[in-house]
Amino acid sequence: MSHVYKHIELTGSSTEGIEDAIQQALSRAHRTLHDMRWFEVTDTRGHIEDGKVGHWQVTIKVGFTLEE
């Protein structure tokens, strides 16, 4: 069986950390995208507030199976 995948780019943010930023992006995308299969972190950055990390921003590519 063959599959065709499409991928999109998402950016999640979190004050808690990198993993939470990824989960925020995936949780939101899950509401409208079906059959998500994989993700790849492509960029990690953060926002500085008062000399400390204010929040993390993580950009991911997400692959999902196209429906028949």
N, C-alpha and C positions, 0 to 999 in steps of 0.2 A: 504494500500500500504506500502510495506517495502522498506527501503533504506539501502544501504551499503555505508559507508563512509571510506575514507582513510585520514590519517593525515600526514603532513610533518612538519618539523621544519625549520623556517626561522629566520635570524637575520637582522634587519634593523638598519641603523645608521642615525643620524641627528645632525647637530649643533644647530637646533632650539628647540628640546625637545623630550620627550618620545613619545607623540602622533604622531609627525611627523615621528619618526623612525618607528613606527608601520605602518603608511600610506605608507612610502617608500617601506617597505617589501611587503605589500599587493598590491600596484600598480605594482611593478615589477612582482610579481607572477601572477597577473591577465592577463598578456600578454600571458602566456602559460598554465595556469590552468583554467579550467572551473568549474562552479557550486561551488565556494567556499561558505561555509555556516557559519562557525564560526571560531573564534580564541581565544586562551588562552595565556596570558602572562606567560612565564615560568622563565624568567630571565631579570633583568635590571642591566646594568652596564654603566660605562662611562669612558672616556679617559680624563686625566688631562693634561692641558697645562698651564704653568706659574701660577700654583696655582688656576686655574679656570677650569670649565667644558669645554673641547674642543669639545667633541661630546658625544652623548648618543648612546648606543647600546642596543637594546631590542630584545630578542629572544621570538618568539611566535610559538605555534603549530597552524596550520591551517587545518581545516577539509573541505573536499569537497566530493561531491557525485560522485560515480563512474558511468560512462556511461553504459547504457544497451548494 
